[in-house]
Amino acid sequence: MLPLIAVIAGACNTFAFAPYHYWIVQILALAILASLVIRTDRAKTAFILGWAYGFGSLVSGIHWLFVSMHQYGGMNAPMAVTAVVLLSLFLGILAGFATGLTRFFMKRWNATNTVTVFFIFPAFWAIFEWVRGWIVTGLPWVVTGYAHTDSPLAGYAPIVGVYGICFVAAIVAGAIALFFTIGRDHWIKLLTASILPIVVILVAGQFLRHVQWTEPAGQPIQVRLLQGNIPQEFKFTPEQITTALTMYADAITGKQADLIVTPETAVPVYIQQLPTGYLEHLAQFAARSFSHIALGIPLADSPKNYTNSLVVISPDDHGKTGQFGYRYNKHHLVPFGEFVPTGFRWFVNMMRIPLGDFTRGDPLQKPFAVKDQWIMPNICYEDIFGEEIVDQIRNEQEIGNSQPTILLNVSNIAWFGNTIALPQHLQISQMRSLETRRPMLRATNTGATAVINAQGNIQATLTPYTRSELDVTVQGYHGSTPYIRYGNLLILAIAVLFLAIGKFASRQR
């Protein structure tokens, strides 16, 4: 019965994320889990409860993977369902380790409920949420912290990042769980050990949201983001390729802007396969209109070496064929979509996904300049990995180059259909803006194409699954947040410190 409660609590997490945004649900669901953990007597039982919770959260939050595998990948429905379930079970086990270790050390140290929920549980919860961000190349989707882009806890993002918010959210959840273990006649303990910490954390987070960690840099630029709305099931057919090339060429050259951006693989063929004069036409427009064109395109450097790339055709290219002022190659590739993990070729062969084995780009790549602004791109789900983005910003600062002032994400998540994956990905981009205090531009095929300001708020957006353009003026920002300086090291250090304090407090008792 208790594992079923944990599964349901985990599944309810989905309502805390976009498009629903009921962030309080995430706190309450985690409070239920924390309450179950401190009430059980065995670490094994706590492990099972955490695993059940993690499975419920993941299978509900990433169910849209079924669409990409079945509807667009051609995998049969039972196998696609099985794949989603097995992935959720595999990653959900990390939540089991968090709760199992919490109960183990609670018993080993003879820790009180108060010490457990304030020091042991938040530390292990944050650590294993972080582990999910890198194990098997990482899938930190629907990580606890992403539910709080619009909550008071968002104020902690520039300091400790999304995993730090996981830590803080676990403290709040633990305080709620503690409330129901304290007798109502102990009102002073109720106030000091439960209610007061919750109020302090929420008020402090709300205050931190108004701290200006960065400042405007240079003059704003005029940006035009293109949303082609090319149906994924037809994207790579010869007829649709011709239609897409014509549509994007007309859209790009239709109006001047300082920066014009197309989605990921907006050009779905290699340069060698483009119609004669296609790139020259775009380069000539860039030269006469002083526009920078950021074009999503796969590039083949050799028959066995090709990349998922973004190239920039700048006014300085003077209409030369294949001469790009800038090139960015995606480096964090999608397993089973952009590369084949060892031993899983049989699984990929069950799907019909083109362009499935890319070469990785370098982890650290330079930004490109548009007037006063420096643009740092990332492609598709690379923006899930906030530590990699701040690594690039910090690297540019340390070597003395012009630091990135605007982030840019180009995506094609039409692979997941008209599902909650689209608003969830937009919410992830909001977290990157909150962590770095820089605006984020998003150009996508089907949505969500948007501009997010440096405070993590959506400045403008297009309706998903429409063919349209987003014209907006964007102000870049420079400077460093604590998260840019230290990345995830800060929250990991805090987690270890809290475990040490928990052990010390238990011994003193």
Number of C-alpha atoms within 10 A of each C-alpha: 5 13 18 13 18 26 23 18 24 28 22 20 29 27 18 21 28 23 16 13 19 18 24 16 19 28 22 20 23 26 24 20 26 28 22 21 28 25 12 13 14 14 21 17 19 29 24 21 28 30 29 28 31 27 29 26 27 26 24 22 24 21 17 19 20 25 21 21 27 19 19 19 21 15 21 14 14 10 15 21 18 12 16 20 19 14 14 23 18 14 23 22 22 24 27 26 21 24 32 25 20 28 27 17 18 25 16 11 16 15 22 15 21 20 20 29 29 25 27 29 31 28 30 26 28 28 21 18 24 22 16 20 19 12 11 11 13 17 18 19 19 23 24 27 27 29 33 28 27 18 16 18 27 26 27 25 29 28 24 26 30 35 27 30 27 26 28 25 29 28 29 26 28 31 25 24 25 23 18 12 14 16 10 11 8 9 11 11 15 19 13 11 18 24 17 13 17 21 12 12 18 19 14 15 20 17 14 19 20 10 11 13 21 18 16 14 17 15 11 17 18 16 21 24 29 26 31 23 21 22 15 20 13 12 19 17 12 10 10 17 19 16 13 20 18 13 14 18 15 12 19 25 19 10 12 18 23 19 22 27 29 28 30 26 23 28 21 22 17 14 17 10 8 15 10 11 11 14 19 18 15 22 29 19 24 27 17 12 15 16 26 27 27 25 23 25 22 24 22 18 11 7 6 9 12 19 22 24 22 28 20 23 30 27 19 16 18 16 22 15 16 14 17 17 16 15 18 22 24 25 20 23 23 20 17 18 18 20 17 19 15 6 7 11 12 9 14 19 13 15 20 14 18 10 15 15 20 23 19 17 17 11 13 14 19 20 25 18 19 15 13 14 24 22 21 22 28 26 26 22 21 19 25 22 19 24 21 17 24 22 18 20 28 20 18 18 16 11 9 9 12 17 24 26 29 26 26 21 23 30 27 25 23 23 21 21 20 16 16 18 24 23 18 24 23 22 27 26 30 27 31 30 26 30 32 34 29 29 28 33 26 29 32 30 27 29 29 25 29 24 29 27 23 30 25 25 18 17 16 14 18 21 13 18 19 14 16 17 20 18 16 18 14 21 21 27 25 22 19 21 22 16 27 25 18 17 23 20 13 16 25 20 12 16 23 16 14 20 23 14 15 26 21 13 15 17 11 7 8
